C-alpha cells in the first residue's frame, strides 16, 4: 500500500500500516442493521427502567493485516453512567 505522512493518516495498532478503511461497518446478516452500538445500564439491578446509555461504534479495518478496531463515539457518556452506577452500588 502507498505510504502517506503519519501525521495525516492514522496507523493500524497491530501492524503500523496506514492502509486503514476508516468508515467500515458491520453487517449483521438477516437483521438489516449496519450500525453497532455499545452501552451500559445505569441501574442493572432494576426489573424495568434500567436506564441504558448507548453510543454508536466507529469501525476501522486495516487493508494490510485485516485487523478490525472499534471505538465508541461518546465514550465519556458511557464512563459517566458506569461511575454513577458504581457510586450507587458502593454508596449503600
C-alpha positions as CSV (number, residue, x, y, z in Angstrom):
1,X,0.0,0.0,0.0
2,X,1.2,3.5,-0.6
3,X,2.7,5.2,2.4
4,X,1.5,8.7,3.5
5,X,2.5,11.2,6.1
6,X,1.8,9.6,9.5
7,X,0.7,12.9,10.9
8,X,-2.1,13.0,8.4
9,X,-3.1,9.3,8.4
10,X,-3.9,7.1,11.3
11,X,-2.0,3.8,11.6
12,X,-3.1,0.3,12.4
13,X,-2.5,-0.6,16.0
14,X,-1.4,-4.1,15.1
15,X,0.9,-3.8,12.1
16,X,1.5,0.0,11.8
17,X,0.2,0.3,8.3
18,X,-1.5,3.4,7.1
19,X,-3.9,1.4,4.9
20,X,-6.9,1.9,7.1
21,X,-10.6,1.9,6.0
22,X,-11.9,4.5,8.5
23,X,-15.7,4.2,7.7
24,X,-16.2,0.4,7.6
25,X,-19.4,-1.0,9.0
26,X,-20.5,-4.3,10.5
27,X,-23.2,-6.1,8.6
28,X,-25.5,-8.4,10.6
29,X,-26.9,-11.0,8.1
30,X,-30.7,-11.1,8.3
31,X,-31.1,-8.2,10.6
32,X,-30.8,-5.3,8.2
33,X,-28.8,-3.0,10.5
34,X,-25.3,-1.9,9.6
35,X,-24.5,0.2,12.7
36,X,-23.4,-1.2,16.0
37,X,-23.7,0.4,19.4
38,X,-22.3,-0.2,22.8
39,X,-23.9,0.7,26.1
40,X,-24.1,0.3,29.9
41,X,-27.1,0.2,32.2
42,X,-27.1,2.8,35.0
43,X,-29.4,0.5,37.0
44,X,-28.7,-3.1,36.0
45,X,-30.4,-4.4,39.2
46,X,-33.8,-2.8,38.2
47,X,-36.5,-5.1,36.9
48,X,-37.6,-2.3,34.5
49,X,-36.2,1.1,33.7
50,X,-32.5,0.1,33.7
51,X,-31.6,3.5,32.2
52,X,-29.4,2.3,29.4
53,X,-26.8,4.7,28.0
54,X,-25.8,3.9,24.4
55,X,-23.5,5.3,21.8
56,X,-22.6,4.3,18.2
57,X,-19.3,2.5,17.4
58,X,-17.0,3.6,14.6
59,X,-15.2,0.7,13.0
60,X,-11.8,0.7,11.1
61,X,-10.3,-2.1,9.1
62,X,-6.6,-2.4,8.2
63,X,-6.2,-3.1,4.5
64,X,-2.8,-4.8,5.1
65,X,-3.4,-7.2,8.0
66,X,-7.2,-7.2,8.4
67,X,-7.2,-6.1,12.0
68,X,-10.6,-4.6,13.0
69,X,-10.7,-1.8,15.6
70,X,-13.8,-0.2,17.1
71,X,-14.2,3.0,19.1
72,X,-17.2,4.3,20.9
73,X,-18.4,7.7,19.7
74,X,-19.4,9.1,23.1
75,X,-17.2,7.1,25.5
76,X,-17.4,9.8,28.1
77,X,-21.2,9.3,28.5
78,X,-20.6,5.6,29.0
79,X,-18.0,6.2,31.6
80,X,-20.2,8.7,33.5
81,X,-23.1,6.2,33.5
82,X,-20.8,3.5,34.8
83,X,-19.3,5.7,37.5
84,X,-22.8,6.7,38.6
85,X,-23.8,3.1,38.8
86,X,-20.7,2.2,40.9
87,X,-21.3,5.1,43.3
88,X,-24.8,3.8,43.9
89,X,-23.6,0.2,44.3
90,X,-20.8,1.1,46.7
91,X,-22.5,4.1,48.3
92,X,-25.1,1.9,50.1
